[in-house]
């Protein structure tokens, strides 16, 4: 439950990280969505189909998307570890 609360409260942090990673306003939205669509194509469409469709471009958009998600995950993980360190009673018992 603590993780979900941290994710919701970190939406402004995620937007800040997105602004840093994806440059500026409109270009950030275009780059993010184009990169996300490209990521989904890479994950779900076989390579041979992408080659026949002529869309076999591997760009830096994948790297930017991966960096964004890693940075967001690292921010949530660091905050979770800090909260659990300061308040051990909040730790999730497995």
C-alpha positions as a Markdown table, in Angstrom:
| # | Residue | x | y | z |
|---|---|---|---|---|
| 1 | Unk | 0.0 | 0.0 | 0.0 |
| 2 | Unk | 2.9 | 2.3 | 0.8 |
| 3 | Unk | 4.3 | 1.8 | -2.7 |
| 4 | Unk | 1.0 | 2.8 | -4.3 |
| 5 | Unk | 0.8 | 5.9 | -2.2 |
| 6 | Unk | 4.4 | 6.9 | -3.1 |
| 7 | Unk | 3.6 | 6.4 | -6.8 |
| 8 | Unk | 0.6 | 8.6 | -6.7 |
| 9 | Unk | 2.4 | 11.3 | -4.6 |
| 10 | Unk | 5.4 | 11.2 | -7.0 |
| 11 | Unk | 3.4 | 12.3 | -10.1 |
| 12 | Unk | 5.0 | 15.8 | -10.0 |
| 13 | Unk | 8.4 | 14.1 | -9.6 |
| 14 | Unk | 7.7 | 11.9 | -12.6 |
| 15 | Unk | 6.7 | 14.9 | -14.7 |
| 16 | Unk | 10.0 | 16.7 | -13.7 |
| 17 | Unk | 12.0 | 13.6 | -14.7 |
| 18 | Unk | 10.1 | 13.5 | -18.0 |
| 19 | Unk | 10.8 | 17.1 | -18.6 |
| 20 | Unk | 14.5 | 16.5 | -18.0 |
| 21 | Unk | 14.7 | 13.4 | -20.1 |
| 22 | Unk | 12.5 | 14.5 | -23.0 |
| 23 | Unk | 13.7 | 18.1 | -23.4 |
| 24 | Unk | 10.7 | 20.5 | -23.6 |
| 25 | Unk | 6.9 | 20.8 | -23.7 |
| 26 | Unk | 5.5 | 19.6 | -27.1 |
| 27 | Unk | 8.6 | 17.8 | -28.1 |
| 28 | Unk | 8.6 | 15.9 | -24.9 |
| 29 | Unk | 5.0 | 14.6 | -25.5 |
| 30 | Unk | 5.8 | 13.7 | -29.1 |
| 31 | Unk | 9.1 | 11.9 | -28.2 |
| 32 | Unk | 7.5 | 10.1 | -25.2 |
| 33 | Unk | 4.5 | 8.8 | -27.1 |
| 34 | Unk | 6.5 | 7.9 | -30.2 |
| 35 | Unk | 9.0 | 6.1 | -28.1 |
| 36 | Unk | 6.2 | 4.3 | -26.2 |
| 37 | Unk | 4.6 | 3.2 | -29.4 |
| 38 | Unk | 7.9 | 2.0 | -30.7 |
| 39 | Unk | 8.6 | 0.1 | -27.5 |
| 40 | Unk | 5.2 | -1.6 | -27.8 |
| 41 | Unk | 5.9 | -2.5 | -31.4 |
| 42 | Unk | 9.3 | -4.0 | -30.4 |
| 43 | Unk | 7.7 | -6.0 | -27.6 |
| 44 | Unk | 4.7 | -7.3 | -29.4 |
| 45 | Unk | 5.4 | -7.4 | -33.2 |
| 46 | Unk | 7.9 | -10.0 | -34.4 |
| 47 | Unk | 11.1 | -8.6 | -36.0 |
| 48 | Unk | 10.4 | -10.2 | -39.3 |
| 49 | Unk | 7.0 | -8.4 | -39.5 |
| 50 | Unk | 8.7 | -5.1 | -38.6 |
| 51 | Unk | 11.3 | -5.6 | -41.4 |
| 52 | Unk | 8.6 | -6.3 | -44.0 |
| 53 | Unk | 6.7 | -3.2 | -42.8 |
| 54 | Unk | 9.9 | -1.1 | -43.2 |
| 55 | Unk | 9.9 | -0.1 | -39.5 |
| 56 | Unk | 13.1 | -1.6 | -38.3 |
| 57 | Unk | 14.6 | 1.6 | -37.1 |
| 58 | Unk | 16.2 | 1.3 | -33.6 |
| 59 | Unk | 16.4 | 4.8 | -32.3 |
| 60 | Unk | 17.4 | 6.5 | -29.1 |
| 61 | Unk | 13.8 | 6.8 | -28.2 |
| 62 | Unk | 14.0 | 3.4 | -26.6 |
| 63 | Unk | 16.9 | 4.5 | -24.5 |
| 64 | Unk | 15.1 | 7.6 | -23.4 |
| 65 | Unk | 12.0 | 5.7 | -22.4 |
| 66 | Unk | 14.0 | 3.1 | -20.5 |
| 67 | Unk | 16.0 | 5.8 | -18.7 |
| 68 | Unk | 12.7 | 7.5 | -17.8 |
| 69 | Unk | 11.2 | 4.4 | -16.3 |
| 70 | Unk | 14.4 | 3.5 | -14.5 |
| 71 | Unk | 14.7 | 7.0 | -13.0 |
| 72 | Unk | 11.0 | 6.9 | -11.9 |
| 73 | Unk | 11.5 | 3.5 | -10.3 |
| 74 | Unk | 14.7 | 4.5 | -8.6 |
| 75 | Unk | 13.0 | 7.6 | -7.1 |
| 76 | Unk | 10.1 | 5.5 | -5.7 |
| 77 | Unk | 12.5 | 2.9 | -4.4 |
| 78 | Unk | 14.8 | 5.4 | -2.7 |
| 79 | Unk | 11.9 | 7.1 | -1.0 |
| 80 | Unk | 10.5 | 3.8 | 0.1 |
| 81 | Unk | 13.8 | 2.7 | 1.6 |
| 82 | Unk | 14.1 | 6.1 | 3.4 |
| 83 | Unk | 10.6 | 5.8 | 4.8 |
| 84 | Unk | 11.2 | 2.2 | 6.0 |
| 85 | Unk | 14.5 | 3.2 | 7.5 |
| 86 | Unk | 13.0 | 6.1 | 9.4 |
| 87 | Unk | 9.8 | 4.2 | 10.3 |
| 88 | Unk | 10.4 | 0.5 | 10.5 |
| 89 | Unk | 6.8 | -0.3 | 11.5 |
| 90 | Unk | 5.8 | 0.6 | 7.9 |
| 91 | Unk | 7.9 | -2.2 | 6.4 |
| 92 | Unk | 6.0 | -4.8 | 4.4 |
| 93 | Unk | 6.3 | -8.2 | 6.2 |
| 94 | Unk | 6.7 | -11.0 | 3.6 |
